[in-house]
Amino acid sequence: MEHSSPRKPHSSSLPLDSENKATEFHPFSTSPPHMLAFHLAWLSLFSCFFSTFSIPPLIPIMRQNLNLSAADVGAAGTAAFVGSIFSRLAMGPVCDLVGPRIASAALSLITAPIVLATAFISSPTSFILVRFLIGFCLANFVANQFWMSSLFSTSVVGLANGFAAGWANMGAGVAQLTMPLLYSFVKSFNVPENTAWRVIFVVPATFQAITAIMVLIYGQELPCKDSIKVSNKPKESFLRLLFNGLMNYRGWILGLIYGCCFGVEMTMDNIVAQYFYYRFGVNLQVAGTIAACFGLTNWFARPMGGVVSDQMAKLFGVRGRLWGLWAVLTVAGLLCVLMGRANSVGGSIGVMCMFSVFVQAASGLTFGIVPFVSKRSLGVISGMTGSGGTVGAVVTQMLLYSGDKFSTQTSISVMGLMMIICTLPISLIYFPQWGGMFCTPNETSIDEEDYSLLV
């Protein structure tokens, strides 16, 4: 591999490598194009998480007005994640073909009117349909991670991916906190209950549309505008890119792992407010505040996962990234088991906060590995991994939180056991040039086909 000293072309204030990727990451800088793109990417995805999870904290109210059964609520929660599965799978190849900026902005603008349509639902069927369609906007996660992997060097890509996704995921926590407060504010003007919750959905819809327009106007996919049409990567068809990605077993394993960290996180975002509302009898605003604590730890937890991934790589290479992911996700599973067995409000909140830190850090560690799987099909691998997160959410929602088969606290503990078991396939990931958890690199004779994963 060719090594060159970092340089600073006139178009960037950051040192760049030979591929014009930034070798430093300054999260509180807005310098174009790298750091400006970072802020646009996380803010756009933040709005999508805000939109998707603006409904769960209001379900106790909506349930009364729409005559929703427990089965309806469970089906709607599952539907929100199912929509995201298909859109994330498609978003990867779309990013490979048209770039993450256009793909992200287009999806946000298409789904913003659907968010607004929440104000007009009138039956359980329309409630489930709207949640399904809103879930499509979460595919912007794939564009977010693709964008960061395209702009930042391997030495800081875990950190960049962690911050971009972590700050964006806070949208779920902010929604849990603000939507009940907005509802109470509108209701204080003597607005009927059935109208108050409908009116406030103009907020997430407008926010999502504004961030999409900002991405289109100010976003930039490559470090230099002059180089937007210049690429050393051979042009390949959609089907070829898709095939290359789908045939890479590492992408499937990372999808499974991501389903056990981000999928679990999304499931918790969907049920945690109701859990505290019904189990411990707290009011709507308190339940929303507690639920917000789970999502808001993304401010530092997921970036911390990226930091751990990059630091482990400096010490032990890619093998360190794999071991770090396994250790953090295993601890997260143990804390999830413990949360389901906690019998007091204070104890449940304390364990929940610790659990949120580890499960979100595991998500950051997962995407610290993704950029190393395949350069030519990076979008497809990102889409497969991201879709795995939503598949995990669907599976846990359907198995554990649909109907009355298990109590919620039992379901939480079982979910933790599932997480621990599903960490085992990490040991099967092997890179010929870097090794695996238990295997050293193959330094003698490596097929060109093995290296073609990276070109």
C-alpha positions, 0 to 999 in steps of 0.5 A: 500500500502506498503511504504518503504524508498528510497534506492540506489542499486549499479545499480542506482545513484537515490533513488528508491522505492519498485518497483525499480522506481526512486523517483527523476528526474534529467533531466541533469544527464545521470546516468544509467539506469533511466536517461540514458533511459530518454535521449535515449527515448526523443532523439529517439522520437525527431528524429521521430518528426523531420522526420515527420515534415521535410516536411511541411516547404518545402511544398511551394517549393514541391508544385510547383515541384510536382504540388500539389493542396490544396486538395493534401496538405490537404490530405497528412497532414491528411494521416500523422496523420492517419498512426500514429493512427493505429501504436500508438494503436498497440504500446501499447500492443507491449510495454506490451509484448516486452518492450518499448526499442525493440518496439521503436528501431524496429519501428524507423529502419523500418520507416527510409528508408521511410523517405529517400524515400521522395527524390524519390517522383514524384507525388501527390499520392506518396507524400500522401503515403510517408507522411502516412507511415512516420506517423507510426514512431510517435507511438514511443511516446507511447513507450516513455511514457510507458518507463518513467512510468515504470522507475519513481515513481508516485511522479515524473512520471508527470515530467518525462513524461513531459520532455521526451515528451516535449523535443522530441516534439521539433523535430517538431520545429527544423525541421521547422527551419533547413529544410529551412536552409538546403535547402537554403544551398544546393541550394547555390551550384547551385543545381537545386531547384527540387534536393535541397529539395530531397537531404536534406532528407538524414539528418532526415533518418540518424538521426532516424536510429542512435538514434534507434541503440543507444536505442538498444545498451545503453537502459535498460528497468528495473533498474537492468539488473539482474531483466529484467526477473523478474516481479511480474506482471502476464503474460497475453495474448495480447488480455487480455491486450487489452480488459482490456484497451479498457474496461476502459472508462477513457482511452477513455476520456483521448484520447479525451482530448489528441486529443484537446491538442496534436492533435491541436499541431500537426495540428499547426505544419502542417499548421503554416508555410504555414499560415504565408507564405501565410497570411502575405507574409513572406519568406520561412525562416522567416515562418519556423523560426516563426513555429519553435517558436511554436514547440521549446516551448516544451523545457519547456512548456510540462515539466511545465505541468508535474510539475503542475500535480505533484504539484497539486497532492501533494496538492489535490491528483489525483483530483488536476491533473484533475482540473489542466488539465481542467484549462490549456486546457481551457486557451489554447482554449481561446488563440487559438480563439484569435490567429485566430482573430489577424490581424498583424504579431507581434500580431499573433506571440505573441498570438501563443507563449502563445498558444503554452505554454498552449497547450503543458503544457496540453499535459504534464498534460494529461500524468500526469494522464495516469499512474494512470488509469491501471498498467496491461494495461498501454501500452494499455491506453498509446496507446489509449491516444496517438492515441487520439492525432492523431485522434484529428489531423486528425479530425481538419485537415479534418474538418477545413484545407482540401479544401477552406471551411474556411479561415485558420484564421477562422479555427484556431478560430473554433479549439479553440472553439472545445478545450474548449467544449471538456474539459467538459468530464474531469469531468466524470473521477472518481477513486474510491480510489482518487475521481474526479473533483466534487466527493470525494473518496469512502472510505467505500466499494470499489469493488475489481474490482475497484482496479483491474484497478491498478494491 
